[in-house]
Amino acid sequence: MTKRHKHPEGGNPGMDGELDPANAGSESDRGEVESLRAQLAEKDKEIIELKDKYLRTLAESENARKRIRQQADDSVRIQREAILRDLLPIIDNLERALAAARSGTDAKTIVDGVEMTVRALHDFLRAQGVTAVQSVGQPFDPNRHEAVDHVASEAHPPNTVVDEFHRGYLIGERVLRPARVSVAKGNGPDSGKRNGSETDTSDVENS
């Protein structure tokens, strides 16, 4: 005799309105996977957009650096050209003075032309912020002077600049070139001497 399975009243097996736990779990997993896929797709899109923004910003920064570099080069070139252009009239004056000397022009005319050229050079230097250092008669300053000789002098106190071999110059407050000078030494018999013969400038340089 075949046994018949009893089914719940009023319906078929599994159709009583309750979900099979196995099927319910499967549906939940699929929904979670789809949600994660959607989130990953969104993140991938954001990454692509951020990468694109980064590359654009990098390109703009490089272009800005190139522009700044070009502007700096142009500024230096323009300033250099302006300085050289201001020197040209001075060279013209020197060439005229040379031409006058070769043609036998009287010495006074030549001296006047050279003096005018020197004045023009000093005007040019002042326009560039360069000024001469007044040294003779001043106390020796190792920041502005370079001592190349010590001399006995009754007219100057010790450690005073007596003469200069070439003039010093400042650009603003900074030394462009120190003056090379001779300095008065003390009156002692060995003052300023080392080993009886060499000039000792250590007292000047350390003052």
C-alpha positions as a printed NumPy array, in Angstrom:
array([[  0.   ,   0.   ,   0.   ],
       [  1.35 ,   3.372,  -0.977],
       [  1.631,   5.806,   1.853],
       [  0.278,   9.26 ,   1.277],
       [  1.937,  12.19 ,   2.828],
       [ -0.268,  14.524,   4.664],
       [ -0.238,  18.117,   3.553],
       [ -1.292,  21.143,   5.562],
       [ -4.889,  21.976,   5.173],
       [ -5.907,  24.653,   2.739],
       [ -2.772,  24.719,   0.574],
       [  0.208,  23.058,  -1.095],
       [  3.554,  22.292,   0.505],
       [  5.631,  25.463,   0.97 ],
       [  2.725,  27.701,  -0.08 ],
       [  1.389,  28.515,   3.366],
       [  2.645,  32.128,   3.141],
       [  5.989,  31.548,   4.883],
       [  9.312,  31.809,   2.953],
       [ 11.684,  28.956,   2.899],
       [ 14.632,  29.997,   5.167],
       [ 17.135,  28.798,   2.533],
       [ 15.511,  30.895,  -0.195],
       [ 15.236,  33.913,   2.096],
       [ 18.962,  33.763,   2.833],
       [ 19.817,  33.508,  -0.852],
       [ 17.7  ,  36.544,  -1.747],
       [ 19.339,  38.585,   1.039],
       [ 22.845,  37.649,  -0.151],
       [ 22.056,  38.611,  -3.709],
       [ 20.726,  41.99 ,  -2.598],
       [ 23.816,  42.665,  -0.512],
       [ 26.119,  41.724,  -3.423],
       [ 24.253,  44.033,  -5.776],
       [ 24.504,  46.834,  -3.228],
       [ 28.265,  46.309,  -2.864],
       [ 28.682,  46.258,  -6.635],
       [ 26.828,  49.541,  -6.904],
       [ 29.008,  51.06 ,  -4.199],
       [ 32.184,  49.83 ,  -5.904],
       [ 31.034,  51.276,  -9.227],
       [ 30.385,  54.614,  -7.528],
       [ 33.811,  54.577,  -5.888],
       [ 35.47 ,  53.713,  -9.213],
       [ 33.707,  56.678, -10.767],
       [ 34.89 ,  58.963,  -7.952],
       [ 38.465,  57.677,  -8.329],
       [ 38.41 ,  58.386, -12.068],
       [ 37.081,  61.905, -11.458],
       [ 39.695,  62.589,  -8.739],
       [ 42.496,  61.291, -10.966],
       [ 41.302,  63.539, -13.78 ],
       [ 41.223,  66.553, -11.434],
       [ 44.711,  65.705, -10.151],
       [ 46.141,  65.472, -13.669],
       [ 44.524,  68.781, -14.645],
       [ 45.87 ,  70.478, -11.492],
       [ 49.335,  69.031, -12.139],
       [ 49.309,  70.327, -15.697],
       [ 48.131,  73.769, -14.575],
       [ 50.863,  73.923, -11.912],
       [ 53.537,  73.   , -14.454],
       [ 52.243,  75.648, -16.85 ],
       [ 52.268,  78.223, -14.025],
       [ 55.891,  77.336, -13.177],
       [ 56.86 ,  77.704, -16.824],
       [ 55.157,  81.1  , -17.026],
       [ 56.864,  82.34 , -13.842],
       [ 60.231,  81.085, -15.077],
       [ 59.718,  82.771, -18.436],
       [ 58.65 ,  86.033, -16.771],
       [ 61.734,  85.948, -14.533],
       [ 63.992,  85.338, -17.542],
       [ 62.316,  88.166, -19.445],
       [ 62.706,  90.517, -16.464],
       [ 66.423,  89.731, -16.143],
       [ 66.922,  90.167, -19.887],
       [ 65.125,  93.516, -19.929],
       [ 67.113,  94.821, -16.952],
       [ 70.397,  93.659, -18.462],
       [ 69.576,  95.302, -21.779],
       [ 68.659,  98.547, -20.004],
       [ 71.992,  98.568, -18.118],
       [ 73.991,  97.888, -21.271],
       [ 72.034, 100.525, -23.166],
       [ 72.927, 103.105, -20.495],
       [ 76.605, 102.2  , -20.89 ],
       [ 76.681, 102.844, -24.627],
       [ 76.813, 106.689, -24.422],
       [ 79.738, 106.396, -21.998],
       [ 81.598, 104.206, -24.479],
       [ 80.815, 106.801, -27.164],
       [ 82.449, 109.497, -25.013],
       [ 85.556, 107.379, -24.444],
       [ 85.876, 106.691, -28.158],
       [ 85.583, 110.408, -28.886],
       [ 88.289, 111.124, -26.31 ],
       [ 90.559, 108.544, -27.937],
       [ 89.88 , 110.013, -31.375],
       [ 90.74 , 113.492, -30.053],
       [ 93.984, 112.202, -28.542],
       [ 95.   , 110.535, -31.811],
       [ 94.225, 113.663, -33.824],
       [ 96.539, 115.767, -31.686],
       [ 93.836, 117.782, -29.971],
       [ 95.148, 119.835, -27.041],
       [ 95.471, 118.026, -23.736],
       [ 92.866, 120.145, -21.925],
       [ 90.139, 119.12 , -24.356],
       [ 91.052, 115.487, -23.88 ],
       [ 91.11 , 115.801, -20.08 ],
       [ 87.728, 117.542, -20.125],
       [ 86.294, 114.735, -22.234],
       [ 87.658, 112.052, -19.915],
       [ 86.363, 113.885, -16.845],
       [ 82.933, 114.128, -18.442],
       [ 83.035, 110.386, -19.106],
       [ 84.012, 109.625, -15.503],
       [ 81.137, 111.78 , -14.242],
       [ 78.782, 109.929, -16.552],
       [ 80.042, 106.62 , -15.155],
       [ 79.475, 107.76 , -11.568],
       [ 75.978, 108.923, -12.485],
       [ 75.339, 105.521, -14.021],
       [ 76.574, 103.749, -10.875],
       [ 74.396, 105.924,  -8.619],
       [ 71.402, 105.066, -10.78 ],
       [ 72.152, 101.405, -10.046],
       [ 72.394, 102.039,  -6.298],
       [ 76.211, 101.969,  -6.234],
       [ 78.094, 104.55 ,  -4.154],
       [ 81.803, 105.086,  -3.52 ],
       [ 83.332, 104.454,  -0.087],
       [ 85.163, 107.458,   1.359],
       [ 88.276, 105.94 ,   2.891],
       [ 91.19 , 108.372,   3.268],
       [ 91.258, 109.913,   6.74 ],
       [ 88.673, 107.436,   8.05 ],
       [ 89.3  , 104.767,  10.721],
       [ 90.171, 101.429,   9.196],
       [ 87.051,  99.256,   8.837],
       [ 87.762,  95.605,   7.962],
       [ 84.249,  95.307,   6.58 ],
       [ 84.919,  97.998,   3.969],
       [ 88.696,  98.161,   3.647],
       [ 91.438,  95.769,   2.628],
       [ 94.781,  96.765,   4.171],
       [ 97.715,  96.192,   1.82 ],
       [100.315,  98.353,   3.559],
       [101.206, 100.007,   6.881],
       [102.956, 103.369,   6.796],
       [104.339, 105.684,   9.43 ],
       [102.348, 108.901,   9.504],
       [102.552, 111.854,  11.854],
       [ 99.497, 113.397,  10.226],
       [ 97.17 , 110.484,  11.007],
       [ 96.422, 108.565,  14.207],
       [ 97.294, 104.855,  14.191],
       [ 94.837, 102.615,  12.407],
       [ 93.678, 105.434,  10.124],
       [ 93.46 , 105.059,   6.343],
       [ 96.247, 107.129,   4.789],
       [ 95.87 , 106.338,   1.098],
       [ 93.859, 104.093,  -1.206],
       [ 95.082, 102.065,  -4.149],
       [ 91.633, 101.524,  -5.552],
       [ 88.322, 102.869,  -4.372],
       [ 85.714, 100.731,  -2.658],
       [ 82.042, 100.694,  -3.57 ],
       [ 78.766,  99.845,  -1.855],
       [ 75.563,  98.651,  -3.452],
       [ 72.895,  99.732,  -1.037],
       [ 74.352,  98.841,   2.369],
       [ 76.391,  95.882,   1.108],
       [ 80.013,  95.997,   0.028],
       [ 80.342,  95.577,  -3.716],
       [ 84.132,  95.891,  -3.56 ],
       [ 86.329,  96.767,  -0.56 ],
       [ 88.796,  99.619,  -0.883],
       [ 92.457,  98.603,  -0.961],
       [ 94.218, 100.98 ,   1.392],
       [ 97.357, 101.79 ,   3.316],
       [ 96.943, 102.331,   7.055],
       [ 98.848, 104.454,   9.559],
       [100.807, 102.405,  12.052],
       [101.935, 103.202,  15.592],
       [105.148, 105.061,  16.389],
       [106.946, 102.163,  18.118],
       [110.159, 100.937,  16.451],
       [108.679,  97.484,  15.77 ],
       [105.141,  98.633,  15.069],
       [103.647,  96.964,  12.027],
       [106.695,  94.731,  11.517],
       [106.994,  91.001,  11.695],
       [110.415,  89.325,  11.764],
       [111.941,  92.758,  11.336],
       [110.852,  93.183,   7.724],
       [107.335,  92.027,   6.847],
       [104.355,  94.316,   7.233],
       [101.99 ,  93.024,   9.906],
       [ 98.359,  93.811,   9.183],
       [ 96.876,  91.565,  11.864],
       [ 96.217,  94.472,  14.206],
       [ 94.3  ,  96.213,  11.439],
       [ 92.366,  93.21 ,  10.28 ],
       [ 91.355,  92.297,  13.829],
       [ 90.349,  95.788,  14.88 ]])
